[in-house]
Each structure stands twice: as C-alpha cells, then as structure tokens.
Amino acid sequence: MPNLKKPEAEAKSAFAKHIRTRFISGVLVLVPLAMTLFVLSLIFDALTAFVLPVLRPWLQEVPHTLSIAISLIATLVLIYLVGLITAHIVGRRLIQWGEAEF
C-alpha cells in the first residue's frame, strides 16, 4: 500500500511526536525532583524549627540569617549522626542475623 501522506504532514507528525516525547521526558524528571525538593524543604523546616530554639541561648547576639545557617549546619550534622548510628545498628543486626544462621 503506497504511503498517502504528504512529506509535509509526515514532518509535522514527526515534529509533534518529538515535542510530545521530550515534554513527557521533562515531566518525568521534574515531577520527582520537585517532590524531593518539597519533602526536603519540609524536613529542613521541621528540623530547623527544632534545632533553632535549642541553639538560641548560645546564639543570642548572632544575626538571624547567621543563626539560620548555623541551625542548617547543625541539622545536617544531626541527620548525618542519625544515619551513622542507624547504619551501625542495622549493620550489626544483619551480621548477627547472618552469623546466627550458620
């Protein structure tokens, strides 16, 4: 069966397909990225709201923006320490579980 489409129509169809494919690819990248940034923002806000009052007695004369930066660093250190402790506890339990089986 011969191709009844005109070359111009094929070019428009290929262009439309190209645009649609790239648009969908962009959405598939940006939606999870936006969700991740949103969740990280919520976590940061919650942890900063917890850490800032704890640090405030030591940061009395420090400007507010600097105290936010210090609370961010303290929050990141806190998250790191929780991750470190969790990794060691979970790692030990996995090793104990593995040794108990044999």
Contact map, one row per residue, 1 for C-alpha under 8 A:
111000000000000000000000000000000000000000000000000000000000000000000000000000000000000000000000000000
111100000000000000000000000000000000000000000000000000000000000000000000000000000000000000000000000000
111110000000000000000000000000000000000000000000000000000000000000000000000000000000000000000000000000
011111000000000000000000000000000000000000000000000000000000000000000000000000000000000000000000000000
001111101100000000000000000000000000000000000000000000000000000000000000000000000000000000000000000000
000111111100000000000000000000000000000000000000000000000000000000000000000000000000000000000000000000
000011111110000000000000000000000000000000000000000000000000000000000000000000000000000000000000000000
000001111111000000000000000000000000000000000000000000000000000000000000000000000000000000000000000000
000011111111100000000000000000000000000000000000000000000000000000000000000000000000000000000000000000
000011111111110000000000000000000000000000000000000000000000000000000000000000000000000000000000000000
000000111111111000000000000000000000000000000000000000000000000000000000000000000000000000000000000000
000000011111111100000000000000000000000000000000000000000000000000000000000000000000000000000000000000
000000001111111110000000000000000000000000000000000000000000000000000000000000000000000000000000000000
000000000111111111000000000000000000000000000000000000000000000000000000000000000000000000000000000000
000000000011111111100000000000000000000000000000000000000000000000000000000000000000000000000000000000
000000000001111111110000000000000000000000000000000000000000000000000000000000000000000000000000000000
000000000000111111111000000000000000000000000000000000000000000000000000000000000000000000000000000000
000000000000011111111100000000000000000000000000000000000000000000000000000000000000000000000000000000
000000000000001111111110000000000000000000000000000000000000000000000000000000000000000000000000000000
000000000000000111111111000000000000000000000000000000000000000000000000000000000000000000000000000000
000000000000000011111111100000000000000000000000000000000000000000000000000000000000000000000000000000
000000000000000001111111110000000000000000000000000000000000000000000000000000000000000000000000000000
000000000000000000111111111000000000000000000000000000000000000000000000000000000000000000000000000000
000000000000000000011111111100000000000000000000000000000000000000000000000000000000000000000000000000
000000000000000000001111111110000000000000000000000000000000000000000000000000000000000000000000000000
000000000000000000000111111111000000000000000000000000000000000000000000000000000000000000000000000000
000000000000000000000011111111100000000000000000000000000000000000000000000000000000000000000000000000
000000000000000000000001111111110000000000000000000000000000000000000000000000000000000000000000000000
000000000000000000000000111111111000000000000000000000000000000000000000000000000000000000000000000000
000000000000000000000000011111111100000000000000000000000000000000000000000000000000000000000000000000
000000000000000000000000001111111110000000000000000000000000000000000000000000000000000000000000000000
000000000000000000000000000111111111000000000000000000000000000000000000000000000000000000000000000000
000000000000000000000000000011111111100000000000000000000000000000000000000000000000000000000000000000
000000000000000000000000000001111111110000000000000000000000000000000000000000000000000000000000000000
000000000000000000000000000000111111111000000000000000000000000000000000000000000000000000000000000000
000000000000000000000000000000011111111100000000000000000000000000000000000000000000000000000000000000
000000000000000000000000000000001111111110000000000000000000000000000000000000000000000000000000000000
000000000000000000000000000000000111111111000000000000000000000000000000000000000000000000000000000000
000000000000000000000000000000000011111111100000000000000000000000000000000000000000000000000000000000
000000000000000000000000000000000001111111110000000000000000000000000000000000000000000000000000000000
000000000000000000000000000000000000111111111000000000000000000000000000000000000000000000000000000000
000000000000000000000000000000000000011111111100000000000000000000000000000000000000000000000000000000
000000000000000000000000000000000000001111111110000000000000000000000000000000000000000000000000000000
000000000000000000000000000000000000000111111111000000000000000000000001001000000000000000000000000000
000000000000000000000000000000000000000011111111100000000000000000000000000000000000000000000000000000
000000000000000000000000000000000000000001111111110000000000000000000000000000000000000000000000000000
000000000000000000000000000000000000000000111111111000000000000000000000001000000000000000000000000000
000000000000000000000000000000000000000000011111111100000000000000010011001000000000000000000000000000
000000000000000000000000000000000000000000001111111110000000000000000000000000000000000000000000000000
000000000000000000000000000000000000000000000111111111000000000000000000000000000000000000000000000000
000000000000000000000000000000000000000000000011111111100000000000000010011000000000000000000000000000
000000000000000000000000000000000000000000000001111111110000000000110010000000000000000000000000000000
000000000000000000000000000000000000000000000000111111111000000000000000000000000000000000000000000000
000000000000000000000000000000000000000000000000011111111000000000000000000000000000000000000000000000
000000000000000000000000000000000000000000000000001111111110000000000010000000000000000000000000000000
000000000000000000000000000000000000000000000000000111111111000000100000000000000000000000000000000000
000000000000000000000000000000000000000000000000000011111111000000000000000000000000000000000000000000
000000000000000000000000000000000000000000000000000000111111000000000000000000000000000000000000000000
000000000000000000000000000000000000000000000000000000111111110000100000000000000000000000000000000000
000000000000000000000000000000000000000000000000000000011111110000000000000000000000000000000000000000
000000000000000000000000000000000000000000000000000000000011111000000000000000000000000000000000000000
000000000000000000000000000000000000000000000000000000000011111101100000000000000000000000000000000000
000000000000000000000000000000000000000000000000000000000000111111100000000000000000000000000000000000
000000000000000000000000000000000000000000000000000000000000011111110000000000000000000000000000000000
000000000000000000000000000000000000000000000000000000000000001111111000000000000000000000000000000000
000000000000000000000000000000000000000000000000000000000000011111111100000000000000000000000000000000
000000000000000000000000000000000000000000000000000100010010011111111110000000000000000000000000000000
000000000000000000000000000000000000000000000001000100000000000111111111000000000000000000000000000000
000000000000000000000000000000000000000000000000000000000000000011111111100000000000000000000000000000
000000000000000000000000000000000000000000000000000000000000000001111111110000000000000000000000000000
000000000000000000000000000000000000000000000001001100100000000000111111111000000000000000000000000000
000000000000000000000000000000000000000000010001000000000000000000011111111100000000000000000000000000
000000000000000000000000000000000000000000000000000000000000000000001111111110000000000000000000000000
000000000000000000000000000000000000000000000000001000000000000000000111111111000000000000000000000000
000000000000000000000000000000000000000000010011001000000000000000000011111111100000000000000000000000
000000000000000000000000000000000000000000000000000000000000000000000001111111110000000000000000000000
000000000000000000000000000000000000000000000000000000000000000000000000111111111000000000000000000000
000000000000000000000000000000000000000000000000000000000000000000000000011111111100000000000000000000
000000000000000000000000000000000000000000000000000000000000000000000000001111111110000000000000000000
000000000000000000000000000000000000000000000000000000000000000000000000000111111111000000000000000000
000000000000000000000000000000000000000000000000000000000000000000000000000011111111100000000000000000
000000000000000000000000000000000000000000000000000000000000000000000000000001111111110000000000000000
000000000000000000000000000000000000000000000000000000000000000000000000000000111111111000000000000000
000000000000000000000000000000000000000000000000000000000000000000000000000000011111111100000000000000
000000000000000000000000000000000000000000000000000000000000000000000000000000001111111110000000000000
000000000000000000000000000000000000000000000000000000000000000000000000000000000111111111000000000000
000000000000000000000000000000000000000000000000000000000000000000000000000000000011111111100000000000
000000000000000000000000000000000000000000000000000000000000000000000000000000000001111111110000000000
000000000000000000000000000000000000000000000000000000000000000000000000000000000000111111111000000000
000000000000000000000000000000000000000000000000000000000000000000000000000000000000011111111100000000
000000000000000000000000000000000000000000000000000000000000000000000000000000000000001111111110000000
000000000000000000000000000000000000000000000000000000000000000000000000000000000000000111111111000000
000000000000000000000000000000000000000000000000000000000000000000000000000000000000000011111111100000
000000000000000000000000000000000000000000000000000000000000000000000000000000000000000001111111110000
000000000000000000000000000000000000000000000000000000000000000000000000000000000000000000111111111000
000000000000000000000000000000000000000000000000000000000000000000000000000000000000000000011111111100
000000000000000000000000000000000000000000000000000000000000000000000000000000000000000000001111111110
000000000000000000000000000000000000000000000000000000000000000000000000000000000000000000000111111111
000000000000000000000000000000000000000000000000000000000000000000000000000000000000000000000011111111
000000000000000000000000000000000000000000000000000000000000000000000000000000000000000000000001111111
000000000000000000000000000000000000000000000000000000000000000000000000000000000000000000000000111111
000000000000000000000000000000000000000000000000000000000000000000000000000000000000000000000000011111
